[in-house]
């Protein structure tokens, strides 16, 4: 399992890509928890709801973000593109390698 920081970074990236697909309640709870680092109790107090309601909204939001990624794979494609571009920078002197990398990038689009 990913450690907490890696998980948080992953959710930040997923939210950047798919956050617009969440409801306002899900966005608010998610942002307070993952972006602003508020506790469930603090969020519950701010939103005047129970801790359980906050936890539910955050869980639903993260599940949706993971579901969107499993179906669309935009984060994975973005990460692969970054890796390929780094390889391109390293291999720029060898034209055949450059052409092969460019073809791989085009397949991702």
C-alpha positions in Angstrom: 0.0 0.0 0.0 1.2 3.5 -0.7 2.4 5.6 2.2 0.3 8.5 3.3 2.2 11.2 1.5 2.2 9.3 -1.8 -1.5 8.7 -1.4 -2.1 12.3 -0.7 -0.1 13.4 -3.8 -2.0 10.9 -5.9 -5.3 12.3 -4.7 -4.1 15.8 -5.5 -3.3 14.8 -9.0 -6.5 12.9 -9.5 -8.5 15.9 -8.1 -6.7 18.2 -10.5 -7.8 16.0 -13.4 -11.3 14.8 -12.3 -12.3 17.2 -9.5 -14.8 19.0 -11.8 -16.8 15.7 -11.9 -17.5 15.7 -8.1 -20.5 17.3 -6.4 -20.0 20.6 -4.5 -20.2 18.7 -1.1 -17.6 16.2 -2.2 -15.3 18.9 -3.5 -15.6 20.9 -0.3 -15.0 18.0 2.0 -12.1 16.7 -0.2 -10.4 20.1 -0.3 -10.7 20.7 3.4 -9.3 17.3 4.1 -6.6 16.8 1.5 -5.7 20.3 0.4 -6.1 22.3 3.6 -5.2 19.4 6.0 -8.2 19.9 8.3 -9.3 17.0 10.6 -12.7 15.4 10.2 -13.8 17.2 13.4 -12.8 20.6 12.1 -14.5 20.0 8.7 -17.7 18.8 10.5 -17.7 21.9 12.6 -17.2 24.2 9.6 -19.9 22.5 7.6 -22.2 21.9 10.6 -22.5 18.2 9.9 -21.4 15.0 11.7 -17.9 13.6 11.4 -19.4 10.6 9.8 -21.0 12.7 7.1 -17.7 14.3 6.3 -15.9 10.9 6.2 -18.6 9.6 3.9 -18.2 12.5 1.5 -14.5 12.2 1.4 -14.7 8.4 0.9 -17.2 8.8 -1.9 -15.0 11.5 -3.5 -11.8 9.4 -3.4 -13.7 6.4 -4.7 -15.0 8.4 -7.6 -11.6 9.8 -8.4 -10.1 6.3 -8.4 -13.0 5.0 -10.5 -12.6 7.8 -13.1 -8.9 7.1 -13.3 -9.4 3.3 -13.7 -11.8 4.0 -16.6 -10.1 6.9 -18.3 -6.4 6.6 -17.2 -5.5 10.2 -17.7 -3.1 10.4 -14.8 -1.3 7.2 -15.9 -1.1 8.6 -19.5 0.3 11.8 -18.2 2.9 10.1 -16.1 4.0 7.9 -19.0 4.3 11.0 -21.2 6.6 12.6 -18.7 8.8 9.5 -18.5 8.9 9.3 -22.3 9.8 13.0 -22.6 12.6 12.5 -20.1 13.9 9.6 -22.1 13.6 11.8 -25.2 15.8 14.5 -23.6 18.5 11.8 -22.8 18.3 10.2 -26.2 18.1 13.4 -28.3 21.4 12.7 -29.9 20.4 9.4 -31.4 17.8 10.0 -34.1 16.4 6.4 -34.3 15.8 6.4 -30.5 14.1 9.8 -30.8 11.8 8.6 -33.6 10.8 5.5 -31.5 10.1 7.7 -28.5 8.0 10.1 -30.5 5.9 7.2 -31.8 5.3 6.0 -28.3 4.1 9.5 -27.3 1.8 9.6 -30.3 0.2 6.2 -29.2 -0.7 7.8 -25.8 -2.7 10.5 -27.4 
